[in-house]
Amino acid sequence: MSLDNELVQIWVELPGKDYEETLQATPLANSLFQIREIPFIVDHVNYMDIVRCQESAETPRAVIKVVQPSGYTTIHLMFAENTPNETIAKCIRVLRQEGATYRRSGLRAFSINVPPEANKSHISEYLAQLQQSGILSEESRDGIGAAEQSLRHLDYLMGKRPVLQDGHRPETELDLGGSEQLETV
């Protein structure tokens, strides 16, 4: 399986929604693709999963199933409206120190990518602590998800490709500062 191939756009259906999530993936063979982006909305597909897609005139490269899970886990977070950027950055630093990476949309919505080797119980405990302290919001991410996906579809139709987080720093990334010491809330 080569990861040197060109990235392509694939679509993941969102039951009950009038839009789909789009993700960048590497074509492998026989309608197989490897996800190369942290999903922002879906729960059943993760970074580096190998998926089978079905192509049709209505929905090109639509994911129909995960063929080989990667072991990565995606956690969707929404910070409370009154949470200062410094506190959000501190929380993300703690997750990064656990080996997680992230994708951000808007000011408060994040998808956290947890690698298979990470201490998932420690991350779960930390997130429970954030929830209890009121730093995380209970509100729905539907509006943000719909807006993000409509912009991505428009960019894709215009021939633009999103910048991936493999070594790049998109403008929506937080300034985490120079200190990478473990901090807790």
C-alpha positions as protocol buffer text, in pm:
chain_id: "A"
residue {
  index: 1
  type: MET
  ca { x: 0 y: 0 z: 0 }
}
residue {
  index: 2
  type: SER
  ca { x: 161 y: 319 z: -115 }
}
residue {
  index: 3
  type: LEU
  ca { x: 107 y: 651 z: 59 }
}
residue {
  index: 4
  type: ASP
  ca { x: 289 y: 839 z: -216 }
}
residue {
  index: 5
  type: ASN
  ca { x: -23 y: 865 z: -431 }
}
residue {
  index: 6
  type: GLU
  ca { x: -213 y: 1184 z: -486 }
}
residue {
  index: 7
  type: LEU
  ca { x: -477 y: 1272 z: -230 }
}
residue {
  index: 8
  type: VAL
  ca { x: -840 y: 1263 z: -342 }
}
residue {
  index: 9
  type: GLN
  ca { x: -1166 y: 1372 z: -189 }
}
residue {
  index: 10
  type: ILE
  ca { x: -1401 y: 1106 z: -50 }
}
residue {
  index: 11
  type: TRP
  ca { x: -1746 y: 1148 z: 103 }
}
residue {
  index: 12
  type: VAL
  ca { x: -1890 y: 998 z: 420 }
}
residue {
  index: 13
  type: GLU
  ca { x: -2269 y: 994 z: 451 }
}
residue {
  index: 14
  type: LEU
  ca { x: -2419 y: 1151 z: 761 }
}
residue {
  index: 15
  type: PRO
  ca { x: -2756 y: 986 z: 832 }
}
residue {
  index: 16
  type: GLY
  ca { x: -3025 y: 1243 z: 906 }
}
residue {
  index: 17
  type: LYS
  ca { x: -2821 y: 1531 z: 762 }
}
residue {
  index: 18
  type: ASP
  ca { x: -2857 y: 1706 z: 427 }
}
residue {
  index: 19
  type: TYR
  ca { x: -2479 y: 1716 z: 377 }
}
residue {
  index: 20
  type: GLU
  ca { x: -2187 y: 1470 z: 386 }
}
residue {
  index: 21
  type: GLU
  ca { x: -1845 y: 1494 z: 545 }
}
residue {
  index: 22
  type: THR
  ca { x: -1561 y: 1517 z: 297 }
}
residue {
  index: 23
  type: LEU
  ca { x: -1216 y: 1386 z: 377 }
}
residue {
  index: 24
  type: GLN
  ca { x: -884 y: 1363 z: 196 }
}
residue {
  index: 25
  type: ALA
  ca { x: -765 y: 1008 z: 129 }
}
residue {
  index: 26
  type: THR
  ca { x: -493 y: 821 z: -56 }
}
residue {
  index: 27
  type: PRO
  ca { x: -619 y: 583 z: -326 }
}
residue {
  index: 28
  type: LEU
  ca { x: -486 y: 232 z: -275 }
}
residue {
  index: 29
  type: ALA
  ca { x: -643 y: -33 z: -502 }
}
residue {
  index: 30
  type: ASN
  ca { x: -980 y: -192 z: -582 }
}
residue {
  index: 31
  type: SER
  ca { x: -1189 y: 100 z: -448 }
}
residue {
  index: 32
  type: LEU
  ca { x: -982 y: 112 z: -126 }
}
residue {
  index: 33
  type: PHE
  ca { x: -868 y: 442 z: 22 }
}
residue {
  index: 34
  type: GLN
  ca { x: -670 y: 538 z: 333 }
}
residue {
  index: 35
  type: ILE
  ca { x: -807 y: 833 z: 532 }
}
residue {
  index: 36
  type: ARG
  ca { x: -539 y: 1102 z: 561 }
}
residue {
  index: 37
  type: GLU
  ca { x: -733 y: 1362 z: 756 }
}
residue {
  index: 38
  type: ILE
  ca { x: -892 y: 1383 z: 1100 }
}
residue {
  index: 39
  type: PRO
  ca { x: -1271 y: 1352 z: 1060 }
}
residue {
  index: 40
  type: PHE
  ca { x: -1457 y: 1653 z: 1190 }
}
residue {
  index: 41
  type: ILE
  ca { x: -1808 y: 1509 z: 1214 }
}
residue {
  index: 42
  type: VAL
  ca { x: -1825 y: 1131 z: 1169 }
}
residue {
  index: 43
  type: ASP
  ca { x: -1760 y: 884 z: 1450 }
}
residue {
  index: 44
  type: HIS
  ca { x: -1720 y: 559 z: 1257 }
}
residue {
  index: 45
  type: VAL
  ca { x: -1423 y: 657 z: 1036 }
}
residue {
  index: 46
  type: ASN
  ca { x: -1085 y: 760 z: 1176 }
}
residue {
  index: 47
  type: TYR
  ca { x: -748 y: 889 z: 1058 }
}
residue {
  index: 48
  type: MET
  ca { x: -548 y: 624 z: 866 }
}
residue {
  index: 49
  type: ASP
  ca { x: -844 y: 379 z: 844 }
}
residue {
  index: 50
  type: ILE
  ca { x: -865 y: 192 z: 515 }
}
residue {
  index: 51
  type: VAL
  ca { x: -1214 y: 225 z: 368 }
}
residue {
  index: 52
  type: ARG
  ca { x: -1397 y: 86 z: 68 }
}
residue {
  index: 53
  type: CYS
  ca { x: -1574 y: 342 z: -148 }
}
residue {
  index: 54
  type: GLN
  ca { x: -1846 y: 302 z: -404 }
}
residue {
  index: 55
  type: GLU
  ca { x: -1844 y: 537 z: -698 }
}
residue {
  index: 56
  type: SER
  ca { x: -2165 y: 644 z: -867 }
}
residue {
  index: 57
  type: ALA
  ca { x: -2284 y: 944 z: -1065 }
}
residue {
  index: 58
  type: GLU
  ca { x: -2469 y: 1086 z: -762 }
}
residue {
  index: 59
  type: THR
  ca { x: -2192 y: 1044 z: -501 }
}
residue {
  index: 60
  type: PRO
  ca { x: -1839 y: 985 z: -625 }
}
residue {
  index: 61
  type: ARG
  ca { x: -1614 y: 793 z: -387 }
}
residue {
  index: 62
  type: ALA
  ca { x: -1870 y: 744 z: -112 }
}
residue {
  index: 63
  type: VAL
  ca { x: -1744 y: 542 z: 185 }
}
residue {
  index: 64
  type: ILE
  ca { x: -1945 y: 221 z: 226 }
}
residue {
  index: 65
  type: LYS
  ca { x: -1740 y: 51 z: 499 }
}
residue {
  index: 66
  type: VAL
  ca { x: -1422 y: 49 z: 702 }
}
residue {
  index: 67
  type: VAL
  ca { x: -1213 y: -242 z: 576 }
}
residue {
  index: 68
  type: GLN
  ca { x: -919 y: -209 z: 813 }
}
residue {
  index: 69
  type: PRO
  ca { x: -941 y: 10 z: 1126 }
}
residue {
  index: 70
  type: SER
  ca { x: -619 y: 196 z: 1202 }
}
residue {
  index: 71
  type: GLY
  ca { x: -655 y: 193 z: 1580 }
}
residue {
  index: 72
  type: TYR
  ca { x: -681 y: 574 z: 1591 }
}
residue {
  index: 73
  type: THR
  ca { x: -980 y: 721 z: 1774 }
}
residue {
  index: 74
  type: THR
  ca { x: -1151 y: 1053 z: 1705 }
}
residue {
  index: 75
  type: ILE
  ca { x: -1301 y: 1257 z: 1988 }
}
residue {
  index: 76
  type: HIS
  ca { x: -1521 y: 1556 z: 1904 }
}
residue {
  index: 77
  type: LEU
  ca { x: -1502 y: 1849 z: 2147 }
}
residue {
  index: 78
  type: MET
  ca { x: -1686 y: 2179 z: 2170 }
}
residue {
  index: 79
  type: PHE
  ca { x: -1553 y: 2428 z: 2422 }
}
residue {
  index: 80
  type: ALA
  ca { x: -1801 y: 2642 z: 2615 }
}
residue {
  index: 81
  type: GLU
  ca { x: -1866 y: 2986 z: 2470 }
}
residue {
  index: 82
  type: ASN
  ca { x: -1699 y: 3172 z: 2757 }
}
residue {
  index: 83
  type: THR
  ca { x: -1379 y: 2963 z: 2758 }
}
residue {
  index: 84
  type: PRO
  ca { x: -1077 y: 3191 z: 2698 }
}
residue {
  index: 85
  type: ASN
  ca { x: -839 y: 3104 z: 2413 }
}
residue {
  index: 86
  type: GLU
  ca { x: -556 y: 3061 z: 2665 }
}
residue {
  index: 87
  type: THR
  ca { x: -755 y: 2791 z: 2848 }
}
residue {
  index: 88
  type: ILE
  ca { x: -842 y: 2616 z: 2520 }
}
residue {
  index: 89
  type: ALA
  ca { x: -474 y: 2624 z: 2418 }
}
residue {
  index: 90
  type: LYS
  ca { x: -374 y: 2482 z: 2757 }
}
residue {
  index: 91
  type: CYS
  ca { x: -624 y: 2195 z: 2718 }
}
residue {
  index: 92
  type: ILE
  ca { x: -502 y: 2117 z: 2367 }
}
residue {
  index: 93
  type: ARG
  ca { x: -139 y: 2121 z: 2489 }
}
residue {
  index: 94
  type: VAL
  ca { x: -226 y: 1857 z: 2750 }
}
residue {
  index: 95
  type: LEU
  ca { x: -387 y: 1638 z: 2483 }
}
residue {
  index: 96
  type: ARG
  ca { x: -90 y: 1684 z: 2250 }
}
residue {
  index: 97
  type: GLN
  ca { x: 145 y: 1574 z: 2529 }
}
residue {
  index: 98
  type: GLU
  ca { x: -56 y: 1252 z: 2539 }
}
residue {
  index: 99
  type: GLY
  ca { x: 26 y: 1204 z: 2168 }
}
residue {
  index: 100
  type: ALA
  ca { x: -301 y: 1340 z: 2028 }
}
residue {
  index: 101
  type: THR
  ca { x: -325 y: 1572 z: 1728 }
}
residue {
  index: 102
  type: TYR
  ca { x: -621 y: 1789 z: 1639 }
}
residue {
  index: 103
  type: ARG
  ca { x: -828 y: 1964 z: 1377 }
}
residue {
  index: 104
  type: ARG
  ca { x: -1008 y: 2286 z: 1455 }
}
residue {
  index: 105
  type: SER
  ca { x: -1313 y: 2446 z: 1298 }
}
residue {
  index: 106
  type: GLY
  ca { x: -1433 y: 2785 z: 1403 }
}
residue {
  index: 107
  type: LEU
  ca { x: -1319 y: 2909 z: 1738 }
}
residue {
  index: 108
  type: ARG
  ca { x: -1441 y: 2638 z: 1976 }
}
residue {
  index: 109
  type: ALA
  ca { x: -1490 y: 2310 z: 1786 }
}
residue {
  index: 110
  type: PHE
  ca { x: -1213 y: 2050 z: 1773 }
}
residue {
  index: 111
  type: SER
  ca { x: -1164 y: 1694 z: 1655 }
}
residue {
  index: 112
  type: ILE
  ca { x: -899 y: 1520 z: 1861 }
}
residue {
  index: 113
  type: ASN
  ca { x: -707 y: 1236 z: 1695 }
}
residue {
  index: 114
  type: VAL
  ca { x: -589 y: 983 z: 1954 }
}
residue {
  index: 115
  type: PRO
  ca { x: -321 y: 737 z: 1835 }
}
residue {
  index: 116
  type: PRO
  ca { x: -348 y: 367 z: 1922 }
}
residue {
  index: 117
  type: GLU
  ca { x: -51 y: 382 z: 2164 }
}
residue {
  index: 118
  type: ALA
  ca { x: -190 y: 675 z: 2368 }
}
residue {
  index: 119
  type: ASN
  ca { x: -309 y: 629 z: 2726 }
}
residue {
  index: 120
  type: LYS
  ca { x: -681 y: 650 z: 2645 }
}
residue {
  index: 121
  type: SER
  ca { x: -794 y: 614 z: 3006 }
}
residue {
  index: 122
  type: HIS
  ca { x: -579 y: 915 z: 3104 }
}
residue {
  index: 123
  type: ILE
  ca { x: -728 y: 1117 z: 2816 }
}
residue {
  index: 124
  type: SER
  ca { x: -1083 y: 1012 z: 2912 }
}
residue {
  index: 125
  type: GLU
  ca { x: -1022 y: 1115 z: 3273 }
}
residue {
  index: 126
  type: TYR
  ca { x: -886 y: 1451 z: 3161 }
}
residue {
  index: 127
  type: LEU
  ca { x: -1186 y: 1514 z: 2934 }
}
residue {
  index: 128
  type: ALA
  ca { x: -1424 y: 1418 z: 3216 }
}
residue {
  index: 129
  type: GLN
  ca { x: -1244 y: 1671 z: 3435 }
}
residue {
  index: 130
  type: LEU
  ca { x: -1292 y: 1939 z: 3167 }
}
residue {
  index: 131
  type: GLN
  ca { x: -1661 y: 1851 z: 3133 }
}
residue {
  index: 132
  type: GLN
  ca { x: -1717 y: 1872 z: 3509 }
}
residue {
  index: 133
  type: SER
  ca { x: -1543 y: 2209 z: 3527 }
}
residue {
  index: 134
  type: GLY
  ca { x: -1774 y: 2356 z: 3260 }
}
residue {
  index: 135
  type: ILE
  ca { x: -1496 y: 2414 z: 3006 }
}
residue {
  index: 136
  type: LEU
  ca { x: -1663 y: 2186 z: 2750 }
}
residue {
  index: 137
  type: SER
  ca { x: -2001 y: 2270 z: 2601 }
}
residue {
  index: 138
  type: GLU
  ca { x: -2303 y: 2042 z: 2567 }
}
residue {
  index: 139
  type: GLU
  ca { x: -2424 y: 2225 z: 2255 }
}
residue {
  index: 140
  type: SER
  ca { x: -2453 y: 2062 z: 1915 }
}
residue {
  index: 141
  type: ARG
  ca { x: -2184 y: 2103 z: 1651 }
}
residue {
  index: 142
  type: ASP
  ca { x: -2435 y: 2065 z: 1364 }
}
residue {
  index: 143
  type: GLY
  ca { x: -2424 y: 2428 z: 1248 }
}
residue {
  index: 144
  type: ILE
  ca { x: -2044 y: 2436 z: 1249 }
}
residue {
  index: 145
  type: GLY
  ca { x: -2029 y: 2099 z: 1072 }
}
residue {
  index: 146
  type: ALA
  ca { x: -2267 y: 2209 z: 797 }
}
residue {
  index: 147
  type: ALA
  ca { x: -2080 y: 2537 z: 742 }
}
residue {
  index: 148
  type: GLU
  ca { x: -1741 y: 2363 z: 733 }
}
residue {
  index: 149
  type: GLN
  ca { x: -1858 y: 2105 z: 482 }
}
residue {
  index: 150
  type: SER
  ca { x: -2027 y: 2354 z: 249 }
}
residue {
  index: 151
  type: LEU
  ca { x: -1704 y: 2557 z: 231 }
}
residue {
  index: 152
  type: ARG
  ca { x: -1501 y: 2241 z: 166 }
}
residue {
  index: 153
  type: HIS
  ca { x: -1740 y: 2133 z: -113 }
}
residue {
  index: 154
  type: LEU
  ca { x: -1713 y: 2478 z: -275 }
}
residue {
  index: 155
  type: ASP
  ca { x: -1332 y: 2472 z: -251 }
}
residue {
  index: 156
  type: TYR
  ca { x: -1323 y: 2122 z: -399 }
}
residue {
  index: 157
  type: LEU
  ca { x: -1545 y: 2222 z: -691 }
}
residue {
  index: 158
  type: MET
  ca { x: -1315 y: 2520 z: -757 }
}
residue {
  index: 159
  type: GLY
  ca { x: -1009 y: 2294 z: -762 }
}
residue {
  index: 160
  type: LYS
  ca { x: -871 y: 2399 z: -423 }
}
residue {
  index: 161
  type: ARG
  ca { x: -740 y: 2133 z: -188 }
}
residue {
  index: 162
  type: PRO
  ca { x: -727 y: 2175 z: 190 }
}
residue {
  index: 163
  type: VAL
  ca { x: -393 y: 2196 z: 365 }
}
residue {
  index: 164
  type: LEU
  ca { x: -344 y: 1887 z: 575 }
}
residue {
  index: 165
  type: GLN
  ca { x: -184 y: 1886 z: 916 }
}
residue {
  index: 166
  type: ASP
  ca { x: 114 y: 1676 z: 809 }
}
residue {
  index: 167
  type: GLY
  ca { x: 373 y: 1933 z: 908 }
}
residue {
  index: 168
  type: HIS
  ca { x: 163 y: 2235 z: 811 }
}
residue {
  index: 169
  type: ARG
  ca { x: 5 y: 2492 z: 1040 }
}
residue {
  index: 170
  type: PRO
  ca { x: -332 y: 2601 z: 899 }
}
residue {
  index: 171
  type: GLU
  ca { x: -445 y: 2945 z: 1011 }
}
residue {
  index: 172
  type: THR
  ca { x: -716 y: 2791 z: 1230 }
}
residue {
  index: 173
  type: GLU
  ca { x: -452 y: 2627 z: 1451 }
}
residue {
  index: 174
  type: LEU
  ca { x: -400 y: 2761 z: 1801 }
}
residue {
  index: 175
  type: ASP
  ca { x: -83 y: 2930 z: 1914 }
}
residue {
  index: 176
  type: LEU
  ca { x: 17 y: 2680 z: 2179 }
}
residue {
  index: 177
  type: GLY
  ca { x: 316 y: 2883 z: 2289 }
}
residue {
  index: 178
  type: GLY
  ca { x: 664 y: 2753 z: 2348 }
}
residue {
  index: 179
  type: SER
  ca { x: 597 y: 2569 z: 2673 }
}
residue {
  index: 180
  type: GLU
  ca { x: 509 y: 2204 z: 2631 }
}
residue {
  index: 181
  type: GLN
  ca { x: 510 y: 2120 z: 3003 }
}
residue {
  index: 182
  type: LEU
  ca { x: 223 y: 1904 z: 3124 }
}
residue {
  index: 183
  type: GLU
  ca { x: -50 y: 2128 z: 3260 }
}
residue {
  index: 184
  type: THR
  ca { x: -384 y: 2043 z: 3411 }
}
residue {
  index: 185
  type: VAL
  ca { x: -700 y: 2244 z: 3451 }
}
